[in-house]
Amino acid sequence: MTEPLWALAAGCVPDAMPWDIPRIAFEAGFLSSGMWVDPKTTWGPDALIKTRRAMLDTGISLVDVEVGWLEPGDGAEDTHKLLVDVALDLGARNLLMVSRHTDLEASISQFRAICDRAEEGLRVCLEFGEFTSIKSLGHAKEFVSKVDHPNAGILIDLMHLNRSGEALPDLDDVRFPYVQSCDFYQSSASMSGRDYIMAAVDDRCCLGEGEGRLGDLIGVARSGKDVSLEIRSKRLREHFPDPWARGVEIFQKCQRYV
């Protein structure tokens, strides 16, 4: 059985270049991180080489590669293929997908095509959330059931789960390869649209510093699941403008112990 990961999510350091994320995670004390792959911005021709070198230098492993979007169409687009290929090359355990597709059946077909491209060992995980086409865990379960593919999974984000008003499920379920953990404020539970998006990218906080359900935080920490610490915080970015120092702060505040 592989050791569960306790990872610095790429979203914690949105101001860092992709190949610096493993180095930031390593210097902070993490053994794993996420990876941001966006060919429209920072992911250029030499990004894979630089990122691979950073991982070799540090020994950091990847909990996920993000983020792919399900969009109009029913097959895997070039960007989807790139994300899968990068995830496989770097040995990531998961590929994070989010849906803004307006056609349910076409989105199921597209997700299945992406799963087909992924090889055994790479899970393609749907993240549900109020700002997406799949807004709840219940709807995500229905979606993945219709995809009916062994590589398909669901990413649970504690803030999104709280917004949907659902309970933390049994994490032993194989549909949940990993969890995005964070703390947050209950004011986000009544937000929608742009307000909720801004809360999700700016108002998260380190474990134990917000108003999230303590039982959920402890349950995730004690589980045998991979955990990605999605501490996206404007306050942290302001107090720690250097992403390297911010990584240290997150590690020190969110070490995996109960």
C-alpha positions as CSV (number, residue, x, y, z in Angstrom):
1,M,0.0,0.0,0.0
2,T,1.4,3.4,-1.0
3,E,1.9,6.0,1.7
4,P,-0.9,8.7,1.7
5,L,0.3,12.1,0.5
6,W,0.0,15.4,2.4
7,A,0.5,17.9,-0.3
8,L,0.8,21.6,-1.0
9,A,-1.8,22.4,-3.6
10,A,-0.8,24.5,-6.5
11,G,-3.5,27.0,-5.7
12,C,-1.6,28.0,-2.5
13,V,1.1,29.6,-4.6
14,P,-0.7,31.0,-7.7
15,D,2.2,33.5,-8.1
16,A,4.8,30.8,-8.6
17,M,5.9,29.3,-11.8
18,P,4.9,25.6,-12.2
19,W,8.4,24.2,-11.9
20,D,9.0,26.2,-8.7
21,I,6.0,24.6,-6.9
22,P,7.9,21.3,-6.1
23,R,10.8,23.3,-4.8
24,I,8.6,25.6,-2.7
25,A,6.8,22.5,-1.3
26,F,10.2,20.8,-0.5
27,E,11.7,23.8,1.2
28,A,8.6,24.1,3.3
29,G,8.8,20.5,4.5
30,F,6.2,18.8,2.3
31,L,7.0,15.5,0.4
32,S,4.4,16.2,-2.3
33,S,2.6,19.0,-4.1
34,G,0.1,19.7,-6.8
35,M,0.9,21.1,-10.3
36,W,-0.7,23.8,-12.3
37,V,-0.7,23.3,-16.1
38,D,-2.1,26.1,-18.2
39,P,-0.8,26.3,-21.8
40,K,-2.3,29.7,-22.2
41,T,-0.1,31.2,-19.5
42,T,2.9,29.6,-17.8
43,W,3.1,26.2,-19.4
44,G,5.4,26.7,-22.3
45,P,7.6,24.4,-24.4
46,D,10.3,23.9,-21.7
47,A,7.9,23.7,-18.7
48,L,7.9,19.9,-18.7
49,I,11.7,19.7,-18.6
50,K,12.0,22.3,-15.9
51,T,9.3,20.7,-13.8
52,R,10.7,17.2,-14.2
53,R,14.1,18.5,-13.1
54,A,12.6,20.1,-10.0
55,M,10.9,16.9,-9.0
56,L,14.1,14.9,-9.5
57,D,16.1,17.4,-7.4
58,T,13.6,17.5,-4.5
59,G,12.0,14.0,-4.6
60,I,8.6,15.7,-4.5
61,S,5.7,13.6,-5.9
62,L,2.5,15.0,-7.3
63,V,-0.9,14.5,-5.8
64,D,-2.5,16.0,-8.9
65,V,-2.2,18.0,-12.1
66,E,-4.8,20.7,-12.5
67,V,-7.0,22.0,-13.9
68,G,-8.9,20.7,-16.9
69,W,-12.3,22.0,-18.0
70,L,-15.1,20.0,-19.5
71,E,-16.5,22.3,-22.3
72,P,-18.6,22.1,-25.4
73,G,-17.7,18.9,-27.4
74,D,-17.9,15.2,-26.7
75,G,-14.3,14.1,-27.1
76,A,-10.9,14.8,-25.6
77,E,-9.6,18.2,-26.8
78,D,-5.9,19.0,-27.3
79,T,-5.7,20.7,-23.9
80,H,-7.2,17.6,-22.2
81,K,-4.7,15.4,-24.0
82,L,-1.8,17.6,-22.9
83,L,-3.0,17.5,-19.3
84,V,-3.2,13.7,-19.3
85,D,0.2,13.3,-21.0
86,V,1.8,15.7,-18.5
87,A,0.2,13.9,-15.5
88,L,1.5,10.6,-16.8
89,D,4.9,11.9,-17.6
90,L,5.3,13.4,-14.1
91,G,3.7,10.4,-12.3
92,A,0.8,12.4,-10.8
93,R,-1.7,10.3,-9.0
94,N,-4.7,12.4,-10.1
95,L,-5.9,14.7,-12.8
96,L,-8.4,17.3,-11.6
97,M,-11.3,18.1,-13.9
98,V,-14.1,20.7,-13.5
99,S,-17.2,21.0,-15.7
100,R,-18.7,24.1,-17.3
101,H,-20.3,22.0,-20.0
102,T,-23.9,22.7,-20.7
103,D,-24.8,19.4,-22.3
104,L,-24.8,16.5,-19.7
105,E,-24.6,13.6,-22.1
106,A,-21.8,15.3,-24.2
107,S,-19.9,16.1,-21.0
108,I,-20.1,12.4,-19.9
109,S,-18.8,11.3,-23.3
110,Q,-15.9,13.9,-23.0
111,F,-15.0,12.8,-19.5
112,R,-15.0,9.1,-20.6
113,A,-12.7,10.0,-23.5
114,I,-10.2,11.7,-21.1
115,C,-10.4,8.6,-18.8
116,D,-9.6,6.4,-21.9
117,R,-6.4,8.4,-22.5
118,A,-5.3,8.1,-18.9
119,E,-3.4,4.9,-18.1
120,E,-3.8,2.7,-15.0
121,G,-2.5,4.6,-11.9
122,L,-3.9,8.0,-13.0
123,R,-7.3,8.8,-11.7
124,V,-9.4,11.5,-13.5
125,C,-11.3,13.2,-10.8
126,L,-14.3,15.5,-11.1
127,E,-14.4,18.4,-8.7
128,F,-18.0,19.5,-7.9
129,G,-18.8,23.0,-6.7
130,E,-21.4,25.8,-6.7
131,F,-19.7,27.6,-9.6
132,T,-19.6,24.5,-11.9
133,S,-22.1,22.5,-13.8
134,I,-21.9,19.7,-11.2
135,K,-22.8,21.5,-8.0
136,S,-23.0,18.8,-5.3
137,L,-21.5,15.5,-4.3
138,G,-24.8,13.8,-5.1
139,H,-24.7,15.0,-8.7
140,A,-21.0,14.1,-9.0
141,K,-21.8,10.5,-7.9
142,E,-24.5,10.3,-10.6
143,F,-22.2,11.8,-13.2
144,V,-19.3,9.4,-12.4
145,S,-21.7,6.4,-12.3
146,K,-22.8,7.3,-15.9
147,V,-19.2,7.7,-17.0
148,D,-18.7,4.1,-15.8
149,H,-14.9,4.0,-16.2
150,P,-12.3,2.6,-13.8
151,N,-10.2,5.7,-14.0
152,A,-13.0,8.0,-13.1
153,G,-13.2,9.5,-9.6
154,I,-14.5,12.4,-7.5
155,L,-12.5,15.1,-5.7
156,I,-14.1,16.2,-2.5
157,D,-13.2,19.8,-1.5
158,L,-14.3,20.5,2.1
159,M,-15.4,24.1,1.3
160,H,-17.5,23.0,-1.7
161,L,-19.0,20.2,0.4
162,N,-20.0,22.6,3.1
163,R,-21.6,24.9,0.4
164,S,-23.6,22.0,-1.0
165,G,-24.9,21.2,2.5
166,E,-23.8,17.6,2.4
167,A,-22.1,15.4,4.9
168,L,-18.6,14.1,4.5
169,P,-19.0,10.6,3.0
170,D,-17.2,7.4,3.8
171,L,-13.7,8.1,2.5
172,D,-13.0,4.4,2.1
173,D,-15.1,4.6,-1.0
174,V,-12.9,4.0,-4.0
175,R,-14.6,6.9,-5.9
176,F,-12.7,9.3,-3.7
177,P,-8.9,9.0,-4.4
178,Y,-8.1,12.2,-2.6
179,V,-9.5,15.2,-0.7
180,Q,-8.9,18.9,-0.9
181,S,-8.7,20.1,2.7
182,C,-8.9,23.6,4.1
183,D,-10.6,25.7,6.7
184,F,-13.1,28.5,5.8
185,Y,-15.8,30.8,7.1
186,Q,-19.5,29.8,7.2
187,S,-20.5,33.0,5.4
188,S,-19.4,31.3,2.2
189,A,-22.2,28.7,2.6
190,S,-24.8,31.3,1.5
191,M,-22.8,32.8,-1.4
192,S,-23.3,32.1,-5.1
193,G,-21.9,33.1,-8.4
194,R,-19.0,35.5,-8.4
195,D,-19.1,36.0,-4.7
196,Y,-18.6,32.4,-4.0
197,I,-15.8,32.1,-6.6
198,M,-13.9,35.0,-4.8
199,A,-14.4,33.3,-1.4
200,A,-13.0,30.1,-2.8
201,V,-9.9,31.7,-4.2
202,D,-9.3,34.3,-1.5
203,D,-10.9,33.4,1.8
204,R,-9.7,29.9,2.8
205,C,-7.5,29.5,5.8
206,C,-5.2,27.1,7.5
207,L,-6.7,24.1,9.4
208,G,-8.3,25.1,12.7
209,E,-8.3,28.8,11.9
210,G,-11.8,29.0,10.4
211,E,-15.3,27.7,11.0
212,G,-15.2,24.5,9.0
213,R,-16.7,21.3,10.7
214,L,-14.1,20.0,13.0
215,G,-15.2,16.5,12.5
216,D,-14.6,16.8,8.8
217,L,-11.1,18.2,9.3
218,I,-10.2,15.5,11.7
219,G,-11.8,12.8,9.6
220,V,-9.8,13.8,6.5
221,A,-6.5,14.1,8.5
222,R,-7.0,10.6,10.0
223,S,-8.1,9.0,6.8
224,G,-5.7,7.0,4.6
225,K,-6.5,9.2,1.6
226,D,-4.2,11.6,-0.2
227,V,-4.8,15.1,1.0
228,S,-4.2,18.3,-1.0
229,L,-4.1,21.4,1.2
230,E,-6.0,23.9,-0.8
231,I,-5.3,27.0,1.3
232,R,-6.0,29.7,-1.2
233,S,-5.9,32.9,0.9
234,K,-5.6,36.6,0.1
235,R,-4.6,37.2,3.7
236,L,-1.7,34.8,3.4
237,R,-0.7,36.2,0.1
238,E,-0.6,39.7,1.6
239,H,1.2,38.7,4.8
240,F,3.6,36.3,3.0
241,P,4.1,37.9,-0.5
242,D,7.0,35.5,-1.0
243,P,5.5,32.2,-2.0
244,W,8.4,30.3,-0.5
245,A,7.7,31.9,2.9
246,R,3.9,31.2,2.4
247,G,4.6,27.5,1.8
248,V,6.5,27.3,5.1
249,E,3.6,29.0,6.9
250,I,1.1,26.6,5.5
251,F,3.2,23.6,6.4
252,Q,3.8,24.7,9.9
253,K,0.1,25.5,10.5
254,C,-1.3,22.3,8.8
255,Q,1.1,19.5,9.7
256,R,-0.7,16.1,9.5
257,Y,-1.3,15.2,13.1
258,V,-4.3,15.0,15.3
